[in-house]
Amino acid sequence: MSATTPHVSLIDPRTGQPLPLRSHPGYYPGFHVLSQQAYWDEATRKIILARVHNIPPIRFFTPDEAELLAAVCDRVLPQDDRDHAHKIPILNFIDDRLFSDRLDGYRYDSMPTDQEAYRLGLRAIAEIAQHMFAHPFLELDAIHQELVLKTIHDGDPPAAHFVWQRMSPHRYWLLLASDIFGVYYAHPFAWDEIGFGGPAYPRGYMRLEHGEPEPWEVHEQRYEWSAPEGCPSAEFTHVGGMEEHRGSPGQGGTH
């Protein structure tokens, strides 16, 4: 067990060896949406570049909470194939939203405020880790961290019942996952990964049929990887209760 956030190496299914870290993982190698910033209007360019260059400081979470949430983010949406310089700072943008009290405009009546829900949820994750494995969450390896989070995902957490009397584990998971994925896919590094061409205004798009790339885009290439053996995030269940499968393709955490 490690006292730091564990790194998990994705596996090349052809060789069985760990994949090297990349500045540009995904299906569109060589595509860099920021190379098109000259075609965006000034306001759009300023907003998008801020996501890369103006990383907000941690102001809402305590240092211990921030360290724990960073580890949680790393397992809900792993970035284990990204090099350090291109890792998307999910924690910082969640912290900024909570510190600035930017909300979705609604709240489930069974849920506390987002700020309180995050703090309660982190306490619960810490207690579940101790209950299941008698170690702090940060000292668990990646597989055991995922097992802790899976209990919340499945709506059956085995500890911290005082927290789940205050809020639904399903609603908490929805809040957590929505924030994590929302931050990730708002970032231009993630756009490179999925081949999103960036803002359509003012230039617009020309090739709207048959999935053809624009002249500044690149063709899709297969990006093959497998999860390490035993990771719960390599398991999924089809909607409708069909049987579980292992080793599903795609980038995933505990989903």
Residue frames relative to the residue before (quaternion, step in Angstrom):
aa qw qx qy qz dx dy dz
M 1.0000 0.0000 0.0000 0.0000 0.00 0.00 0.00
S 0.2540 -0.7834 0.5579 0.1024 3.52 -1.07 0.81
A 0.4334 -0.7005 0.5062 0.2553 3.54 -1.10 0.72
T 0.6780 0.4284 -0.2936 0.5202 3.59 1.27 0.00
T 0.6658 -0.4845 0.3681 0.4319 3.54 -1.28 0.31
P 0.3781 -0.7625 0.4695 0.2350 3.61 -0.57 1.07
H 0.3060 -0.7027 0.6047 0.2166 3.52 -1.19 0.60
V 0.1685 -0.7708 0.6089 0.0826 3.53 -1.01 0.88
S 0.2822 -0.7634 0.5579 0.1621 3.57 -0.76 1.01
L 0.3436 -0.6983 0.5887 0.2184 3.55 -0.88 0.96
I 0.3766 -0.7574 0.5058 0.1693 3.54 -1.10 0.78
D 0.3908 -0.6671 0.5829 0.2500 3.53 -1.07 0.82
P 0.3547 -0.7796 0.4649 0.2241 3.64 -0.37 1.16
R 0.6198 0.5522 -0.3509 0.4333 3.60 1.19 -0.38
T 0.7951 0.2906 -0.1391 0.5138 3.57 0.99 -0.80
G 0.3973 -0.7167 0.4778 0.3166 3.57 1.17 -0.53
Q 0.5842 0.5808 -0.3609 0.4371 3.58 1.31 0.06
P 0.6162 -0.5496 0.3980 0.3998 3.61 -1.18 0.46
L 0.4504 -0.6556 0.5314 0.2914 3.56 -1.10 0.70
P 0.4693 -0.6592 0.4936 0.3186 3.61 -1.00 0.67
L 0.5674 -0.5632 0.4658 0.3793 3.56 -1.23 0.44
R 0.1586 -0.8031 0.5728 0.0436 3.54 -1.07 0.78
S 0.4499 -0.6375 0.5429 0.3105 3.51 -1.26 0.43
H 0.7942 0.1880 -0.0536 0.5753 3.53 1.21 -0.54
P 0.0076 -0.8003 0.5993 -0.0148 3.62 0.17 1.18
G 0.5726 0.6307 -0.4176 0.3163 3.56 -1.24 0.15
Y 0.7047 -0.5229 0.3453 0.3328 3.49 -1.42 -0.05
Y 0.7301 0.4038 -0.2148 0.5078 3.60 1.27 -0.10
P 0.0259 -0.8346 0.5502 0.0054 3.62 0.60 1.06
G 0.7880 0.3025 -0.2442 0.4774 3.53 -0.96 0.93
F 0.6017 0.5431 -0.3739 0.4508 3.58 1.25 -0.09
H 0.0155 0.7924 -0.6073 0.0547 3.58 -0.80 1.04
V 0.3199 -0.7951 0.4829 0.1798 3.54 -0.18 1.29
L 0.6081 0.5682 -0.3654 0.4170 3.61 1.09 -0.57
S 0.5436 0.6075 -0.4084 0.4106 3.60 1.19 -0.27
Q 0.6857 0.4731 -0.2717 0.4818 3.58 1.28 -0.31
Q 0.3699 0.7814 -0.4567 0.2098 3.59 1.24 0.08
A 0.5742 0.5961 -0.3868 0.4067 3.62 1.11 -0.46
Y 0.6768 0.4906 -0.2841 0.4695 3.58 1.23 -0.47
W 0.5910 0.5596 -0.3767 0.4424 3.61 1.27 -0.03
D 0.5249 -0.5955 0.4787 0.3752 3.56 -1.18 0.40
E 0.7009 -0.5221 0.2902 0.3898 3.56 -1.17 0.57
A 0.6625 0.5140 -0.3167 0.4433 3.59 0.90 -0.90
T 0.6586 0.5023 -0.3049 0.4702 3.58 0.95 -0.88
R 0.6527 0.5222 -0.3103 0.4528 3.58 0.91 -0.94
K 0.6521 0.5225 -0.3176 0.4482 3.59 0.93 -0.85
I 0.6620 0.5092 -0.3058 0.4571 3.60 0.94 -0.89
I 0.7082 0.4694 -0.2760 0.4494 3.58 0.82 -0.97
L 0.6624 0.4988 -0.3165 0.4607 3.59 0.92 -0.82
A 0.5918 0.5723 -0.3682 0.4321 3.59 1.11 -0.60
R 0.6229 0.5511 -0.3460 0.4341 3.60 1.08 -0.62
V 0.6864 0.4464 -0.2695 0.5069 3.56 1.24 -0.46
H 0.8201 0.3224 -0.1183 0.4578 3.56 0.78 -1.06
N 0.7517 0.3366 -0.1985 0.5312 3.63 1.12 -0.50
I 0.0110 -0.8246 0.5642 -0.0412 3.55 0.37 1.26
P 0.3857 -0.7489 0.4776 0.2496 3.62 -0.54 1.07
P 0.4843 -0.6560 0.4879 0.3116 3.60 -1.06 0.67
I 0.5458 -0.5815 0.4801 0.3652 3.54 -1.29 0.29
R 0.0443 0.8236 -0.5596 0.0815 3.57 -0.59 1.18
F 0.6876 0.4695 -0.2905 0.4716 3.60 1.12 -0.49
F 0.7531 0.3838 -0.2159 0.4888 3.59 0.71 -1.03
T 0.4840 -0.6008 0.5426 0.3324 3.52 -1.24 0.51
P 0.6724 -0.4888 0.3380 0.4412 3.64 -1.15 0.31
D 0.6649 0.4921 -0.3146 0.4655 3.60 0.94 -0.81
E 0.6493 0.5052 -0.3200 0.4699 3.60 0.97 -0.82
A 0.6533 0.5216 -0.3182 0.4470 3.57 0.95 -0.87
E 0.6550 0.5076 -0.3197 0.4595 3.59 0.92 -0.84
L 0.6596 0.5016 -0.3072 0.4679 3.57 0.99 -0.82
L 0.6819 0.4782 -0.3050 0.4618 3.59 0.84 -0.91
A 0.5938 0.5583 -0.3716 0.4446 3.61 1.03 -0.65
A 0.6648 0.4893 -0.3014 0.4773 3.58 0.98 -0.84
V 0.6235 0.5297 -0.3369 0.4660 3.58 1.04 -0.75
C 0.6474 0.5170 -0.3192 0.4602 3.60 0.90 -0.89
D 0.6545 0.5343 -0.3090 0.4367 3.56 0.99 -0.83
R 0.7105 0.4107 -0.2682 0.5045 3.58 1.16 -0.43
V 0.6289 0.5164 -0.3539 0.4611 3.61 1.04 -0.58
L 0.7762 0.0187 -0.0087 0.6302 3.57 1.03 -0.79
P 0.1942 -0.8255 0.5187 0.1086 3.59 0.14 1.25
Q 0.1293 -0.7515 0.6417 0.0822 3.52 -1.19 0.73
D 0.2097 0.8457 -0.4674 0.1494 3.53 1.15 0.71
D 0.6721 0.4510 -0.3200 0.4924 3.59 1.23 -0.11
R 0.5885 0.5664 -0.3712 0.4417 3.63 1.26 0.06
D 0.4183 -0.6590 0.5473 0.3020 3.55 -1.08 0.65
H 0.7092 -0.5006 0.2896 0.4032 3.55 -1.24 0.50
A 0.6698 0.5333 -0.3102 0.4131 3.59 0.91 -0.84
H 0.7652 0.3366 -0.1800 0.5184 3.57 1.18 -0.48
K 0.4057 0.6896 -0.4958 0.3376 3.56 1.18 0.46
I 0.3976 -0.7349 0.5034 0.2201 3.57 -0.79 1.04
P 0.3607 -0.7775 0.4780 0.1919 3.64 -0.63 1.12
I 0.1371 -0.8442 0.5151 0.0563 3.56 0.45 1.26
L 0.6349 0.5603 -0.3333 0.4146 3.58 0.85 -0.99
N 0.6845 0.5189 -0.3077 0.4093 3.60 0.75 -1.00
F 0.7025 0.4597 -0.2806 0.4652 3.57 0.93 -0.81
I 0.5924 0.5184 -0.3726 0.4915 3.61 1.13 -0.50
D 0.6380 0.5267 -0.3202 0.4615 3.58 0.94 -0.91
D 0.6600 0.5149 -0.3114 0.4497 3.59 0.93 -0.89
R 0.6360 0.5260 -0.3304 0.4578 3.60 0.98 -0.77
L 0.6963 0.4662 -0.2794 0.4687 3.56 0.88 -0.92
F 0.6397 0.5227 -0.3272 0.4588 3.59 0.98 -0.82
S 0.7320 0.4123 -0.2222 0.4948 3.57 1.00 -0.86
D 0.3566 -0.7650 0.4645 0.2681 3.59 1.34 -0.08
R 0.2921 0.7238 -0.5580 0.2819 3.56 0.86 1.02
L 0.0749 -0.8296 0.5523 -0.0335 3.54 -0.50 1.24
D 0.5981 -0.5792 0.4245 0.3558 3.54 -1.32 0.16
G 0.5747 -0.6066 0.3773 0.3994 3.57 1.24 -0.09
Y 0.7649 0.1761 -0.1517 0.6007 3.57 1.28 0.10
R 0.0645 -0.7706 0.6307 0.0655 3.55 -1.31 0.26
Y 0.4898 -0.6439 0.4985 0.3114 3.56 -0.98 0.85
D 0.5020 -0.6863 0.4311 0.3018 3.57 -0.87 0.92
S 0.6492 0.5050 -0.3195 0.4706 3.60 1.25 -0.29
M 0.6657 0.4940 -0.2890 0.4789 3.58 1.30 -0.06
P 0.4505 -0.6335 0.5429 0.3179 3.58 -1.17 0.55
T 0.7092 -0.3825 0.3228 0.4965 3.59 -1.23 -0.15
D 0.6421 -0.5253 0.3781 0.4109 3.57 -1.18 0.42
Q 0.6322 0.5415 -0.3365 0.4403 3.57 0.97 -0.79
E 0.6915 0.4574 -0.2797 0.4841 3.56 0.89 -0.93
A 0.6252 0.5515 -0.3409 0.4345 3.59 1.00 -0.79
Y 0.6466 0.5088 -0.3321 0.4613 3.59 0.94 -0.78
R 0.6882 0.4760 -0.3056 0.4543 3.58 0.82 -0.90
L 0.6391 0.5059 -0.3283 0.4773 3.58 0.99 -0.76
G 0.6688 0.5211 -0.3079 0.4317 3.56 0.90 -0.89
L 0.6506 0.5027 -0.3205 0.4705 3.57 0.99 -0.76
R 0.6127 0.5229 -0.3498 0.4784 3.60 1.06 -0.69
A 0.6571 0.5156 -0.3125 0.4524 3.56 0.98 -0.85
I 0.6411 0.5216 -0.3303 0.4558 3.59 0.93 -0.85
A 0.6425 0.5190 -0.3210 0.4634 3.57 0.98 -0.82
E 0.6869 0.4800 -0.2909 0.4617 3.60 0.92 -0.87
I 0.6328 0.5236 -0.3414 0.4570 3.59 0.99 -0.75
A 0.6297 0.5344 -0.3367 0.4521 3.60 0.98 -0.80
Q 0.6651 0.4855 -0.2995 0.4820 3.57 0.93 -0.87
H 0.6557 0.5220 -0.3134 0.4465 3.58 0.95 -0.89
M 0.7470 0.4250 -0.2317 0.4557 3.59 0.83 -0.95
F 0.8493 0.1628 -0.0175 0.5018 3.58 0.86 -0.95
A 0.4013 -0.7557 0.4428 0.2679 3.60 1.33 0.10
H 0.6485 0.4295 -0.3390 0.5292 3.56 1.09 0.78
P 0.5731 -0.5568 0.4545 0.3937 3.59 -1.17 0.41
F 0.6465 -0.5424 0.3724 0.3862 3.56 -1.14 0.64
L 0.6856 0.5102 -0.2903 0.4305 3.58 0.93 -0.91
E 0.6702 0.4810 -0.3027 0.4773 3.59 1.21 -0.33
L 0.5536 0.6027 -0.3963 0.4161 3.59 1.26 -0.04
D 0.4779 -0.6147 0.5218 0.3486 3.54 -1.20 0.43
A 0.7352 -0.4623 0.2668 0.4179 3.55 -1.29 0.33
I 0.6471 0.5274 -0.3373 0.4352 3.59 0.92 -0.81
H 0.6955 0.4578 -0.2865 0.4740 3.60 0.89 -0.87
Q 0.5878 0.5395 -0.3737 0.4730 3.60 1.11 -0.54
E 0.6582 0.5019 -0.3141 0.4650 3.58 0.94 -0.82
L 0.6253 0.5354 -0.3435 0.4520 3.59 1.02 -0.70
V 0.6123 0.5320 -0.3416 0.4747 3.58 1.07 -0.71
L 0.7095 0.4596 -0.2680 0.4621 3.58 0.77 -1.03
K 0.6021 0.5788 -0.3613 0.4147 3.59 1.06 -0.64
T 0.6062 0.5546 -0.3740 0.4302 3.60 1.05 -0.59
I 0.6516 0.4764 -0.3144 0.4996 3.59 1.08 -0.65
H 0.6158 0.5476 -0.3316 0.4593 3.57 0.96 -0.86
D 0.7282 0.4293 -0.2360 0.4793 3.58 0.95 -0.89
G 0.4724 -0.6977 0.4272 0.3280 3.58 1.27 -0.11
D 0.6655 0.4811 -0.2987 0.4863 3.58 1.19 0.46
P 0.0763 0.8214 -0.5606 0.0715 3.62 0.67 1.02
P 0.3698 -0.7834 0.4617 0.1910 3.62 -0.79 0.98
A 0.7709 0.2425 -0.1391 0.5723 3.60 1.25 -0.03
A 0.7457 0.3828 -0.3042 0.4527 3.56 -1.39 0.05
H 0.1186 0.8411 -0.5196 0.0918 3.57 0.95 0.85
F 0.5738 0.5841 -0.3889 0.4223 3.60 1.13 -0.50
V 0.6241 0.5239 -0.3374 0.4713 3.59 1.15 -0.60
W 0.7261 0.4495 -0.2569 0.4524 3.56 0.82 -0.96
Q 0.5440 0.5533 -0.4128 0.4770 3.56 1.27 0.02
R 0.6703 0.4858 -0.2805 0.4858 3.56 1.25 -0.46
M 0.8104 -0.0012 0.0340 0.5849 3.58 1.08 -0.65
S 0.5531 -0.6131 0.4647 0.3197 3.53 -1.24 0.58
P 0.4805 -0.6561 0.4827 0.3251 3.64 -0.90 0.79
H 0.6172 0.5398 -0.3528 0.4508 3.59 1.06 -0.67
R 0.6716 0.4813 -0.3042 0.4741 3.60 0.92 -0.87
Y 0.6317 0.5162 -0.3426 0.4659 3.58 1.00 -0.72
W 0.6524 0.5082 -0.3242 0.4593 3.58 0.90 -0.85
L 0.6280 0.5352 -0.3288 0.4595 3.58 1.02 -0.79
L 0.6426 0.5155 -0.3135 0.4723 3.59 0.97 -0.86
L 0.6835 0.4976 -0.2822 0.4534 3.56 0.83 -1.03
A 0.7056 0.4655 -0.2743 0.4585 3.57 0.76 -1.03
S 0.6369 0.5335 -0.3365 0.4433 3.60 0.96 -0.80
D 0.6641 0.4933 -0.3070 0.4705 3.57 0.95 -0.81
I 0.6736 0.5065 -0.3051 0.4435 3.57 0.84 -0.95
F 0.7185 0.4274 -0.2634 0.4814 3.59 0.78 -0.96
G 0.6158 0.5570 -0.3490 0.4344 3.58 1.07 -0.68
V 0.6595 0.4870 -0.3044 0.4849 3.57 0.97 -0.85
Y 0.6664 0.5328 -0.3154 0.4153 3.57 0.82 -1.00
Y 0.7865 0.3583 -0.1881 0.4665 3.57 0.70 -1.06
A 0.5513 0.5405 -0.4246 0.4729 3.58 1.25 0.34
H 0.6193 0.5728 -0.3260 0.4266 3.58 1.28 -0.23
P 0.5242 -0.6679 0.4193 0.3215 3.63 -0.88 0.83
F 0.5656 0.5678 -0.4113 0.4343 3.63 1.10 -0.38
A 0.6509 0.4880 -0.3124 0.4905 3.59 1.06 -0.70
W 0.5951 0.5543 -0.3667 0.4519 3.60 1.11 -0.62
D 0.6092 0.5380 -0.3482 0.4672 3.58 1.03 -0.76
E 0.6632 0.5421 -0.2979 0.4214 3.55 0.93 -0.97
I 0.7839 0.3231 -0.1617 0.5050 3.60 0.94 -0.88
G 0.5199 -0.6849 0.3901 0.3292 3.57 1.28 0.07
F 0.3519 0.7270 -0.5108 0.2946 3.59 1.15 0.54
G 0.3938 -0.7851 0.4381 0.1914 3.57 -0.66 1.11
G 0.5853 -0.6040 0.3740 0.3907 3.57 1.23 0.07
P 0.7805 -0.3476 0.2268 0.4675 3.58 -1.29 -0.07
A 0.3918 -0.7378 0.5078 0.2104 3.56 -0.95 0.90
Y 0.6880 0.4570 -0.2754 0.4918 3.57 1.22 -0.34
P 0.6132 -0.2036 -0.7626 -0.0308 1.63 -1.89 1.63
R 0.5164 0.6815 -0.4229 0.3002 3.63 1.18 -0.29
G 0.2763 -0.7675 0.5283 0.2354 3.58 0.88 -0.95
Y 0.4287 -0.6694 0.5436 0.2695 3.52 -1.38 0.05
M 0.3347 -0.7590 0.5295 0.1774 3.58 -1.09 0.72
R 0.7794 0.3434 -0.1676 0.4965 3.57 0.80 -1.03
L 0.0183 0.8568 -0.5098 0.0749 3.54 0.20 1.32
E 0.7047 0.4239 -0.2633 0.5043 3.60 1.22 0.05
H 0.8532 0.2291 -0.1607 0.4402 3.51 -1.33 0.53
G 0.5529 -0.6627 0.3859 0.3258 3.61 1.15 0.38
E 0.3481 0.7483 -0.4990 0.2643 3.58 1.15 0.41
P 0.4485 -0.6837 0.4954 0.2933 3.61 -0.98 0.75
E 0.5295 -0.5802 0.5083 0.3530 3.52 -1.28 0.44
P 0.6851 -0.4987 0.3111 0.4304 3.64 -1.14 0.37
W 0.7153 0.4401 -0.2622 0.4753 3.60 1.10 -0.62
E 0.6041 0.5537 -0.3556 0.4495 3.60 1.27 -0.05
V 0.3660 -0.7083 0.5542 0.2394 3.57 -1.31 0.02
H 0.5593 -0.5996 0.4514 0.3520 3.56 -1.23 0.41
E 0.5566 -0.6114 0.4578 0.3268 3.53 -1.16 0.70
Q 0.0677 -0.7543 0.6514 0.0459 3.51 -1.21 0.75
R 0.5663 -0.6036 0.4300 0.3608 3.56 -1.06 0.64
Y 0.1232 -0.7559 0.6396 0.0668 3.55 -1.11 0.81
E 0.0947 -0.8511 0.5165 0.0040 3.55 -0.04 1.32
W 0.2243 0.7528 -0.6045 0.1322 3.54 -0.95 0.87
S 0.1986 -0.7438 0.6224 0.1408 3.54 -1.32 0.34
A 0.4939 -0.6331 0.5038 0.3184 3.54 -1.17 0.59
P 0.5877 -0.5579 0.4314 0.3965 3.60 -1.15 0.49
E 0.6165 -0.5741 0.3985 0.3627 3.52 -1.10 0.70
G 0.8144 0.2889 -0.2204 0.4524 3.56 -0.96 0.91
C 0.5019 0.6522 -0.4417 0.3572 3.61 1.19 -0.15
P 0.4563 -0.6804 0.4933 0.2922 3.61 -0.78 0.90
S 0.6294 0.5505 -0.3447 0.4266 3.60 1.10 -0.57
A 0.5869 0.5420 -0.3870 0.4605 3.59 1.25 0.00
E 0.6282 0.5150 -0.3293 0.4815 3.57 1.29 0.01
F 0.0756 0.7766 -0.6254 0.0139 3.54 -1.14 0.59
T 0.2538 -0.7379 0.6052 0.1573 3.53 -1.30 0.41
H 0.4559 -0.6785 0.4983 0.2891 3.57 -0.84 0.93
V 0.5456 -0.5855 0.4819 0.3568 3.56 -1.12 0.67
G 0.7134 0.3991 -0.3129 0.4837 3.55 -0.87 0.97
G 0.5722 -0.6585 0.3504 0.3409 3.54 1.32 0.22
M 0.3538 0.7284 -0.5188 0.2741 3.59 1.13 0.40
E 0.6964 -0.5142 0.3033 0.3982 3.54 -1.23 0.43
E 0.5567 -0.6116 0.4576 0.3266 3.52 -1.25 0.52
H 0.1544 -0.7563 0.6297 0.0880 3.53 -1.23 0.61
R 0.2849 -0.7455 0.5750 0.1800 3.54 -1.24 0.37
G 0.8100 0.3229 -0.2093 0.4425 3.51 -1.30 0.45
S 0.2232 0.7963 -0.5356 0.1710 3.59 1.02 0.69
P 0.4604 -0.6837 0.4801 0.3000 3.61 -0.98 0.75
G 0.6055 0.5638 -0.4282 0.3635 3.53 -1.26 0.46
Q 0.5270 -0.6119 0.4713 0.3545 3.57 -1.22 0.42
G 0.1733 0.8186 -0.5324 0.1279 3.58 -0.65 0.95
G 0.2145 -0.6988 0.6531 0.1979 3.47 -1.33 0.32
T 0.7321 -0.2846 0.2628 0.5603 3.56 -1.00 -0.74
H 0.0049 0.8562 -0.5127 0.0636 3.56 -0.16 1.27
